[in-house]
Amino acid sequence: MENVLLITPPFTQLNTPYPATAYLKGFLNTKNIPSYQSDLGIEVILKLFSKEYLQLVFNTAQENNTIVSDNAKRIYALKASYIKNIDDVILFLQGKNQTFARQVCTQGFLPRASRFQQLDDLDWAFGSMGLQDKAKHLCTLFLEDLSDFIIECIDSNFGFSRYAERLGRSANDFDEIYDELQQHITFIDSITLDLLEDLLQKTNPKLVCFSVPFPGNLYSAFRCAQYIKTHFPDIKTAMGGGFPNTELRQLTDVRVFEFFDYITLDDGELPIELLFENLKNTDTSKREYKRTFLLENNTVTYKNDTKQQDYKQNQLGTPDYSNLLLDQYISVIEIANPMHSLWSDGRWNKLTMAHGCYWGKCTFCDISLDYIKLYEPITATILVDRMEEIITQTGETGFHFVDEAAPPSLMKSLALEILKRELTVTWWTNIRFEKNFTKDLCLLLQASGCIAVSGGLEVASDRLLQLIDKGVTVEQVAQVTRNFTEANIMVHSYLMYGYPTQSLQETIDSLEMVRQLFEIGVLQSGFWHQFALTAHSPVGINPKDYAITPKYKEITFANNDIDFTDQTGIDHSKFSFGLKKSLFNYMHGVSFELPLQDWFNFKIPNTTIPPDFIYNCLENELPIIPKPQHKTYWLGSIPTLEYSSKTKRGQTWKLATLGFHNHEESFSITLDKPEGEWLSKQLPFFKPNTNKPITFKDLKANYETIFSDFELFWASKPIKKLRNKGLLLI
């Protein structure tokens, strides 16, 4: 018997588990509390997209007479081919049966409906030998066609990464969700509840905790809890996660507690531990709670009466991915963009470098809530210890650090610890585009296995960036993204439109900035989203400061997104299609020459941004001036040493040639013999795996015990060459 069952309800991601339950299970291990975890989302997907259930989908659609559109009729007409191929497609997307790729890439092998009409030029996108990725892309379109059929003919709430999301979005009251839960279960519900029944019989838990990160998980969590209350009334149910943390802080509707006994807020470790202890404690007067809603005397009551403090990050244990179907997740490629595919392709172990955000000032962000405002980093040593444990447990060496914004100093320490232990890992994370990401730091991160970063450029307007309190300028973003790109680290940017007071001109100028960033090659991927006013952000708390008028409603259930009017009176939603279509093209490296007007079906102003603005930003970047406290690192090999002599005007010098070999080339530098021998002895001490790095100040002092004029030596051509080959100052 497992005392605690941790569930992620449908749906989150196809390619990797959402990490919340793994974090909680890792913590419960440290308390010797038996637990079991399940990602019901991937389990439902695997059932739904199988021969047996796909046949049922087609039969149900025919019986219900819901096959109306030409696209649905085409898919139904080709149902035999879909049913025949579905199991092989899923196996291939799970990383098995790799030879299937050659068959998939054969013209006419897979049935094609409307999703294939937007097919990229595959030879251009994947080359003649990129068969695996090309096949993944085609299989993804195959599944998306089936998804369209399911949405039209079976269940309009379905989505690969969300279910009934509309019910969870801005649900200020519980009425619509409650009414939906009184209806007959849907086709997807029936699969979910069958799997839930099996899970409950297998684990026999006392407490079932649902982690609900997004609105698209909410309905399924309630449907599952309803089933438990009906068929297993002795089991206690709880909900936590990102959705209640941000949306349910003003909960008053007692009907919610027909489904859940408890709803917890913010970090879940201590609240769940106390709930479990309370189940064993028959004396209700001695029960304690941490940030927990429950029903008391038929009234929704918030309890936070324990004196225990939340655990520190170093006390939480290593995330535990056991019980999850790690070898059955599905990697998909929606568009032919290497950076963009990271979110959907590959099995990533998810970790966090720090709790909260070290910046914590962005005015659109929920910086008043603990998950943002309570910043607590983890030491690099503990982080890499956890990475090694997870690699042993999962067999996967890919890591996605899901920080709000990973701090550069901790990223540096992490990279050095990885290099020190000589680990081979692949990792990526979310950042702020701040000036501390120098070219040398980016090269160090890349050497440790960093392949990509994502960060918020937001509005690409210096006025609005200042209003957001982002702490960066467009010029700085351009320079930092160039540093990452030149270090072979891909860059994705989150882009925003419709921020309060944003003018039509600023939206078009922002698009022009983005166009130039992509054209010059320092951005590889991006995503536009319209500004949303949230209750816990500085804009939501002080709307008058941003010239907006919120339209408040009575809150009995969820409260986060708030409707508002902006004094500009602009309907920003009309820009959505043009912004996203242009970005789609830019991510494919095409259509930079098109006038911005071509992306919109209404008149827009000409941009005021000079066509070479980003180019000039990059040209204006000043070289890094070495500081005494800078650490010196050498990423290259230990050199060989050969001697020669040189005679000029009757004078002979003895020379030392240092020979180097890296993965791509061999090269050498030549110095006077004494300096060459000195440098050859110093380089091993610059390696990242040394215990005490050499500061620039120490390096200069060491040099000047033998020679003079260190600045002249450091500015010499041989040293400049080494600087370009991996001699770093950080």
Order of alpha helices (4+ residues) and beta strands (2+ residues): beta-alpha-beta-alpha-alpha-alpha-alpha-alpha-alpha-alpha-alpha-alpha-alpha-beta-alpha-beta-alpha-beta-alpha-beta-beta-beta-beta-alpha-beta-alpha-beta-alpha-beta-alpha-beta-alpha-alpha-beta-alpha-beta-alpha-beta-beta-alpha-alpha-beta-beta-beta-beta-alpha-beta-alpha-alpha-alpha-beta
